[in-house]
Amino acid sequence: MYLTTFDPFTRDFQRQFDRLARRSFGQNPAMPLDIVRRDSDVTLRFDVPGIDRDSIEVTVDRGILSVSVKRQEERSENDKFFVRERTMGTFTRRVRLSENLNADGVEASYDNGVLEVRIPVLEQAKPRKIEIRQADDQPELAA
């Protein structure tokens, strides 16, 4: 015969510890982010499922892009949770923008739980092809 104990306090403590550890070590399960660099822009994609578009705020201030979302609790007075893993509240991610990005041209769109923020690259920071000339085509330096 095999005996085991079940302690609900230990399980709840472990769940809270895991949640704290994820937040402490830089993981943000509430708003994961991908950043993609292209020739003409940088695109940030935030996963924000279940968030109403009207509760999303995107701002740029002194080179810092901030994205804030609010997830409100959906429950009635008689609801009793058996499992509660969805995090409620306001969540904010901040990203420092490079000086090579046009902060005045930021655009945002929201579709199927993904917020996409597009930031144009300034013209002088875009990749360009450098012409290679023959050595004898070089102008002579005056001595």
N, C-alpha and C positions, 0 to 999 in steps of 0.2 A: 504494500500500500504506500502511495506517495502522497505526502501532505504538502500543501503550499499555503501561504497566507496572502490575503488580499488586503491592502491598506490603501483606501482611497485618498488619504492625505499625502502619502508618498507619491502617488500618481499625479495628483494636482500640483505638488511641489515640483516634480520633474517637468511637467508641462510649462509651468511658469519660468523655471530655470532655463529651459530650452528657448523659450520666447525671448528672455532677457539676453541670452548668449547670442542669438541671431542678431538682435539689435546692436549689441555691444561690439560685435566684430564686423560691422559695416554692411551686413546683408540687410536689405530693405524688402522684406517679402510683400509689403503693402503696395510698393510701386517700383518693380524692377525696371531697369533701363538698358537700352542698347543705343550706342552712338555710332553712326556711319558717316565716314568722310567721303565725299565725291569731289569731282573737279570744281563744281560750281556752288556746292553747299555742304553743310553739315546737318544731318538729320538725327534727331533724338526721338526714340520711340519708348513711351512709357506704357506698361501694362496696367490698366486701371479698370478691370471688369466690374460691372455693377455700379459704376459711378455715373450719376446724372451729369450730362454735359454742362448744365447750368451751375454745378457745384465745383467746376474746375476753373482755376485761376492761373494764368500764365503772365508773369511780369519780367521786365528787364530793368535793372537799376544798377548803374555804375559798374557795368560789366558782369553782373551776376544775373543769370536766368533762374527764376524761381517758379516751380510748378507746385501748386497746392490743390489738393482734392479733399472732399469731405464725404465720408460714408456715414450715413445716419442709421441708427438702429431701427430695425423693423420688428416690432413686437407689440403685443397687446398685454394688458394687465394680467391675464391668466396664463400667459406663456411661461413654461418652465423648461429650461434648456437641459437636454441630455448631453449634448456635445456643443461646444462653442469654440470654434477655431478662427472664425472670420473676425478680423480686427476692425473696430469701429473708431471713428474720430476723424481728425484732420491730419493729413500727412503732407509733408513738404520735402521736395528735393531741390537742392541748389547746385548749379553748375557754373563754374567760372568760365566766361567766354574769352577766347583768344582775341588779341587786338587785331587779328587778321579776319575777323568776322564782322559783318554789318549788322549790328544790334538794332538798327532802325528798320531793317527789312525782315524781322522775325515774323513767321506765319505759323499758325497752329490749326490742326484739324483733328477731329475725333470720329472714329468709326469702329464699330464692333469691339469696344473695350480697349482700343489702342489710341492713345494720344500721340500724334506725330507733330513735332515742332521742327520747322525747317529754318535754318539760318544761312543766308547767302554768304559766300566767301568774297572778301573785297577783291577788286580787280588785280591789285598789285600782288596778292597772295596766290592767285590762280597759277597752276602750272603753265609754263610756256616753253616753246621749243626754241633752242638757241641755234642760230645758224653757225655752221662751221665753215670757215673760209680756208683757202689754200694759204700756206705760209708766205708765198711770194706776193699775195694780195694784201698783206698787212701793210699799213702805212709805216714809212720809215720814221724813226725817231730822230729829231734834230739833235745834233751833238753840241 
